[in-house]
């Protein structure tokens, strides 16, 4: 494996992200797997990689202020990396400039050096010019997202939301009561701090390797339990989790069932389903059984058909992830305005298919980690208007700027008879 410095690693990840258009967390994980880094270099590389992605528009604005002529893509990536250090991280000038210039090809080093040194000299002026720019530039969010959030939440809350998205996410762990109770967990892992309104969760300063390996906890935002609490599964019941990966909600449902009953966990991505298997095995959730299935394209597998009807079904639907942009850094650069309607149609189809498997009198909970009405309330209203035999029992939503956790939405639907 190659020995790399933090800046070189971050630059390699940024180039791969642009070329492959894979998700950022997948890119950086792959780069880390092929580079020998100290813990501090690893942390710095992660800060640089995610920091540049969070601030792309702003960094490009500053590049435009410092260089009117065209910048080659390879140089632009290096400048983004350097400007993030000089103007946002406030890295000492010598280290930020000298080390970053060293990443450039020999012929391009003079221009990179000149621009970064100019940025260091003009730092206050550049920061002031940025403050005068529209929110989409200052906070590096696509303009169409800023506009829709202003319409939905108001201008002030839209700005708070963008600021929230750009802050490093807090680390939360869900205590796995199938293996340990909260009191014992807090004694065994004294660096953890209880979340004030949910005894199953703790806040952590860093990933707790020992707790994760032992299955004592699972990294999970407290917002994710909203759907599970509305599902309200009981011990001994038969539950279907239609879109289960990576398995955090599935395992929590197993905990609520006290490890008694049956949970069928499906996902359309075979690799992600293997992650579910790995996670639930570590957590000791033995009542979970996984089945590969794509609700949009495939006939119902015999393994699922033989078990229907289910007492309760959870549809944690694929969505645009606008409620978790703080964690999924590059989602904002992937979304297009038409995605909200497209995702809503897919969510409706998946939920209709899953509803066929709910017993009369049974419950389906529809949930997303989206903030958008097209994917949340409007999908529920469409289900209620187009499918007889459904009633809305409860609906809950969390907004980052008011609730302090990731965004989430969940609706509890009761199937009153077989026609739904």
N, C-alpha and C positions, 0 to 999 in steps of 0.2 A: 504493500500500500504506500502511496505517495505521502511524503511529509509536506504539509501546506501550512501557510500562515493564515490567520483569520480573514484578512482582507482578500487574499487570493481565493479562499474558499467561498466567501460571499460573492465575489465577482463570478466565479465559475457557476454558482447556483443561479445568479441573475441571468447569465447568458443562456443556461439550460431552460430556465423558466420562459424566456422569450422564444426560444427555438421550439420547444416541445409543447408548450401551453398546457403542461400538466399542473396539477394543483401544487401550490407552493410548499405545503408540508411534505408532500411526496418527493419533490425535487430536493429539498434540503436534507431530508433523511437519506436519500440516495448518495448525495455528495459526502455527507458525514461518514457513510459506510466505507467510502474509498479514500478517506484522508485521516491521517494520524494527527489529532489535535489534543492539546491539553484542555482541561475543563474550562479554563479561563478563555482560551482561544475559541473554543466551541461556543461559549456563551456570547463572545464578541461577534463571531461570524453570524450567529443567529440574529443578534441585534441589528447588524448591518443589513442583512438580507431582508428581514421583515420591515426594518425601518425604511429602506429605500422603496419597497413595494407600497407601504402605507403613504408615502409622500411623493409619488411619481409626478403628479401634475405640478406640485410646488417646486420640486427640484428642476423640472424642465422649464418652469417659469424663470427660475434663477439662471439657468444656463442661457436662456434667451436674453436676459438682462446683461450677461457678461460676454456674449458672443453673438453678434448679429448674423454672421454667415452660417452656412450649413455645417452641422456636426455629424461625423460618421457615427454609425450605430455603436461600433466598438468603443469609440472614445466617449460617447454619451453615457454608456454604462459606467465607465470609470469615473466620469465627472459626477454622475449621480452619487456614486459611492463616496467620493471625496467631499462633495458639498453637504451630504448628510452629516459627515463628521464635523466639518468646519462650522456649519450654520445651525445645526440642530443638536448634535451631541456635544458640541463645544470641545471636541478633542483638541489637545494642544497642537498648534499650527505645524510645528516641525514634524510631529508624527503623522498627522492627517495628510499633509501635503507630500512630504518626502516618501512615505511608505506607499501612498496611493499612486504617485507619479511612477514609482518603480514597477507598477503593474502594467503600464502602457508599453506598447512596442516602441523601440528606440526612436524611430522617426517622429512619433507622436508625443513624446515626452515633453518637448518644449511648450506645446500648446496646452497640455494638461497642467503643467507647472504654472504657466502664466495665468490661466483661468482660476486655479485654486488659490494662488497667492493674491490675485485681485479680489476674490471672494473674502479672504481673510481681512484684507485692508478695508473693504467696503461692507463689512458684516452688518453694522447698525443700519446703514442705508438700505441694504437688501432686505433686512427684516422688516423695516418700515414700509418698503414698497410691497412686500408680501401682505402685510396687514391691510393694505388698501385694496386688495384684490377681492373678487367675489368669493363666496364660501366654497364653491367648487374648486377653486385654485388654492385657497388658503388651507383647506382640509383635504384636498386631493380626493374628491369624489366626482363621479360623472354628473354632469349638469342635470340629466333627466332624473337621477335619483334625488338630488337636492330639491328639485322642483316638486316631485311627487310627495316628498316628506313635508315640504312646506304646506302643500295643500292638505295633507292628512293631519299633521300635528301642529302646524303653525311655524313661523320663521324661527322663533327662539328655540323651540324644542328640536327643530331640524338641525340647528347649529350644535346643540348639546349632543344630539345623536351622532353627528359626524365626529365631534370631539371624543365621544365615548369609543367609537370605532377605531380611533387612532391611538388609543391608550393600550399599553400592554395588558392582556387579560389576567385576572386573578386566577389562582389555582385553587380549585375546590375538589375535595374528595368525598365520596359517599361511603360511609362506614357500612361494611357488609355484615349485617346482623346474622347471616347464615354461618359466620365463622367467629364473630367477636361482637360483644356489646359495646355501646358508646363509651361507658365508663372505663372499661378495660382498655379500649383503644386510646383514649386520651392519656392514660397512665403509661402505656407502652410507647406512645409517640408524642412526647411532651411538646414538640414544636408545632403541633396542630392546635388550632383554635376553633371552638364550636361556632357554628353559624347560629345567630341568636334565635331565629324563628323556626329552625328545623334541626332536631337533635341527631338526625341521620347524617348531617353534613359537617365538614370541617373545612377551614381555610388553611392553606399551606404556603410556606415560603418557597418551596421547591418540590420537585417530584419525589415522593417518599419511596425509594426503591424497595426497601424491605417490606413496607406495607403492601405495595403492589404485588410483589412476588409471592407473598404469603396469601394473597386474596383477602386481606383485611380491609382493603378499600379499593375503590374504582374512581378514576378521575372523571368528574361529572359536574356540570353546573347545576345548582339547585333548581333552576327553571325547568329542567327536564322532568322533574317528578310531577308537574302539574297534570300531564296526561295520565300518568299511572294512578294518581290519586282519584281522578275522575273515573277511571276504569274500575277502581275499587274491587279488585279481584279477591275471591275468597278461597281459603284452603279447600282442596279437593275438586276445584272447578277445572274445566277444559277451556284453555285460552289460546287464541291465535294472535300472534304478533306478525302482521302482514309484511312489514318493511323493517326488519329487525336490526340490521347492521348499524353500528358495531356491537350492539348488544347491551348497552348500559341500561336502557329502559326495560329490556327483557329480563335482565338479572334482578332489577328492582321489583318487577312484578313477581318473580319467583320468591323474593324475600317477603313481600306482602302476603304471599300464599303460604308462608312458613315452610316452604319446601315440599308441599303436598299438593298433588294434582298433576296436570299435564299442560305444558306450554309448547306449541308448535311455532317455531321462529322461521320466517321465510325472508329471503332477499333475492333480488335479481342478479346480484354480482357474486359469483362463486368465490372470488378472492376475499371479498368482505365477509362472506358467510363463514369462511375459515377463521376470520378474526373473531366472529361471534363464538365459534366453537372454542377457540383458545381462551377468550375472556370468561365464558361461563364455566369452563373446566377449572380455571384458576380460582373462581369465586365459589365453587362448590354448588352451583345451581343445577343439580342433577335432573330436575324435572323438565329441562329444556331440551327439545329435539329440533334440529335444523333441517330445513328442506329448501333446495334451490328452486325458485319459481319467479317468473316475470309475469305479473298480473296484467300487463299491457299486451303481451304477445302469445302467451302459452295457455293451453287448456289446463284445467285444474288437475294437478298430479293425483294419482290414485291414493298416495299416502295421506293427502289432505282430505280427499273426498270420503275416504273410509272413516274419518273421524268426525265429520260434520254431523249435526250442527254444534257450534261452539257456544258456550255460555257468554263469553265476552270476546270482542275482537278489538285490537288496537291497530289503527292505521296511522302510523307516524310517517306521513307521506313525504316523498322526495319534494323539495321545494327550492326556492331561490336563495334561502339561507340569509335573508337580510337581517334577521334578528341576531345572527352570530358572526357578523363581519369583524368583530373584534378578534375572534379566534381564526376565522377563515379569511386571511388577510387579502387574498387576491380575488375574492368573489366579486368585488365591485368592478374589477376590470373585465370580468367575463360576461356580466349581465348586459342584456339589450332590452329596450322597452317592450318588445313583443314577448319576452320570456314569461311575464306574469300571466298573460292569458294562456300561453301554451302550457305552462305548468298547471294552471287551474283545470284545464281540460284533462290532463293526465291524472291529476288528483281525483277528479270526479269519477273517471273510469275505474281507477284502482279501488276506490271506496265502494262503488256500486258492486264490483265483483266480490269484495269481501263481505258486503252486507248479505249476500245470498247464503252465507255460511253461518249467520247468526240465528240462534233459535228464537222462536216467538217468545217475547218477553225478555229477550237478551239485550245486551248493550254493545254498541260500537262507539269507540272514542276516536274521533278524527283529530289529528294534531299536526302542527308544522313548527318550524323555527323561523317562520317568516313574519314580517311586520305588515304585509300587504293585504288589503281587504279582498283583492281578487282571489288570493289563495286561502283565505280564512273565512270570514263571514259570508262571502258570496258563494263559496263552494257549499257551505252548510245550507244556505238559503236555497240553492239549486237542488240539493238533495231533498230537502223538505218539500219543495214545490213539484218535483218530477217523480218522486217515489212515494206512493201511498204507504201507509203503515209505519210511518216514522214520527217520532215526537222529540223535540229538543228538551232535554232535561236540565242541562247546565252548559255554561260557556265561560271560559276564562282566558284572559290574555295578560301577558307581562310585557312591559316596555322598558328597555334598558334605562332610559333617562328618568323614569319615575320609580321603577322597582329595584334598580341596582343590580340586576342579574341579566343574563342573556334574554333576548326576546323570545317569546313562545306564545302559542295559541292552542287551545284544545276545546273541543265541543263533545258533549256526551249525548248520544242519540239512543233512544229506546225503540226497539223494533216491536211494534204492537201486534203484528201478525205476519204471515208468510209472504205477502204480496210485495214487501219492500225489496 
